[in-house]
Amino acid sequence: MGSTQKTIQREVECAGVGMFRGGATKLRFKPAPLNSGIHFVRVDLPNRPLVPAHVHALSSNYKRIFLKNKEAEVESVEHLMAALAGLGIDNIEIEINGQEIPAGDGSAKLFVEILKKAGIAELGGKKKTFTVKSPIVVSSGSASVMAMPCEKGLLLSYTLDFNGSFIRQQTYDIEFTEENFCKEIAPARTFGLSTYVEEFKKLGLGKGVTDDNSIIVHEDGKLTKPISMKPAELRFPNEFVRHKILDLIGDLYLANVFIQGRIVANRSGHSLNVQLAEKIVGAA
Ligand SMILES: [Zn+2]
């Protein structure tokens, strides 16, 4: 990741439909100065309010988490946050003309490509890091995520387990480097269990789900596209656990620091991941 702060070299744009609300939005990425951090600007609202991409701005409802500053909200930020972490970007302004980040193909691929196209610029100045000195654990029922000291760098481990149905248990370990992130994690797509899909529809969410941005896992283990219900093919045999690591990286980056330590997650989701990010901010 290097040890100095980075932004992007030039402005770039991308557009698309958000997965949960189905609204089309456009993102404009702009270089930002040293120590300014990562924030969104709701250019469609009066006075263009800022929404910091930070755990302090987190809010939640219907089991979903989002960023909020007064009336301005930005949601589905995790894959974009993961791309920023993966490319080591510390400072950036992201204009958005709506509420939800575009889904792309359900992975972080779109964001990695567009940010690489913008080019990475070194700003100098020390990167904000957090070195884990003693274990930090958050848990809920049988799910947990913990940070532990580690000699060097950031190691991530995730175990996915749906108690025998849907998908067999998968564990994946990876050292967090830009190359590993871009190759092994960024292309892993969103998936949903068939039972959750029904629940989401009842809440009026999932309007932007298409055959090209997510995979449905059925109780018998079959994988299909969500709309046509045609068989779905995976990019990696363990694409699902890789996606869980993608989400974990994006959620933890809401602490706005590069973690030096070992993260071990077991069945954790967004709400638990961000609780660890909050504890890291509290301990920093
Ligand atoms: Zn995700």
Residues whose N, C-alpha, C, O or C-beta is under 5 A from the ligand:
A	BS01	ZN	T190 H243 D247
